[in-house]
Amino acid sequence: MNRRQIVFYTCCVMVFALIYSKFLLSIGMIVLLLCALFNVDTVPAFKLSFNPLIWQNIKGIFSARAFLAITVFFFLVLISAVYSEDTGYTLERLRIKLPFLLLPLAFLCYPAFSKRQYYSIFYCLLIIAAGSAILVGINYWMDYEQITESMLRGQAIPTPTNHIRYSLILALAILSGTTLWWKGFYWKYKWETWLILGLTFLLVLMIHVLSVRSGLFVLYISAGLLSLRFIFLSKRYWLGFGIILCLIGTPFIAYKTIPSLQAKVAYVRYDFDQFLHGNSKSLSDAERFISMAAGLKIAKAHPLIGVGAGDLKKEIRRIYEEDYPELEKAKMPHNQFISVLAGTGSIGLFIFIIAFFYPLFYKKNYKDTLFLVLHIILFFSFFIENTIETAVGVAFYLLFLLIGLNYIKGRNPMLRA
């Protein structure tokens, strides 16, 4: 087993860890860093040696501009630490964003993934996501009435990790499965293409059963944009029209046939009605809007450079105490853009957006469908969640982003769509 294979299997393990183990996720990151520092080969005998090209690889980040752009997410927080007073929270932010600095440097040191390895990681994602979804479905079925009733009070179906992050993972798995099936990928046997299609349909069903709006929102937005892209590139208008009709009809059919989705819609209506009547306590949607309003208020008071990422939590608490004393818990803005705007100002938000899109448009990397899928999902999730303000969110984004860049750097950048 050589270093590239170790990195490949570590990435597959980290896909599993995204759902089931934060500890294993941390171990995976450590292994990836060690693989950058050392050369490993187990054939014909175990050999471990320091990577003599590591400094050359690291210096190469200044010419590998897509990798360099990723480090901006760390430096935005680091620069804002200069004018942040809350040392404890500042260090926490830096710890969470540190992978944005270290992992791009590490992936620069690896040999590029082959096309088979690249697709296999997404195949792994599909299988793991489907397996977890089956277990979630069994658990829901065993306690059907109680869980469905709890959804009428705004609760979520129990999932192995945070239900919002989990729904984003399912959305990526669904679109990845669709892409793999369309490209006719299989690991060993041709019948696996039908397995891929079946698992994808299973996840489509389960993401509607879960009824997490973040996941459904990014799934339908992403699928719609990819369908329009397909129509534009292929000129197969009738097939594209049929796909669009399916996308429009699926949520209506799901609502008529899935009780958990009906319960979620009923709660959303109740939540919105209570919000209109000024009752926002313990209502999830109302609290989302309030968290965003608090973030915008901070941004308005500190328009250029923000309050400092390290002081954002302190300022949010202050606004909640002054404007929303009836709410017991202050929530950080449920919007990644507002979080960045409040923490680092309009200058920081402008740099953030450029850094996010740069790897996608660099040398037309958007021509790789899976790479494009990831960016669409993450971008639209930013409107409804502060996606990369948690360790799991950072790992989710970075893992698939760097896997994609690692594969793309090893082949013709003018890849066909």
Secondary structure by P-SEA (a helix, b strand, c coil): ccaaaaaaaaaaaaaaaacccaaaaaaaaaaaaaaaaccccccccbbbbcccaaaaaaaccccaaaaaaaaaaaaaaaaacccccaaaaaaaaaaaacccccaaaaaaacccccaaaaaaaaaaaaaaaaaaaaaaaaaaaaccaaaaaaaaacccccccccaaaaaaaaaaaaaaaaaaaaacccccccaaaaaaaaaaaaaaaaaaaaccaaaaaaaaaaaaaaaaaaaaaacaaaaaaaaaaaaaaaaaaaaaccaaaaaaaaaaaaaaaaaaaccccccaaaaaaaaaaaaaaaaaacccccccccaaaaaaaaaaaccccccccccccccaaaaaaaaccaaaaaaaaaaaacccccccccccaaaaaaaaaaaaaaacccccccaaaaaaaaaaaaaaaaaaaaccccccc
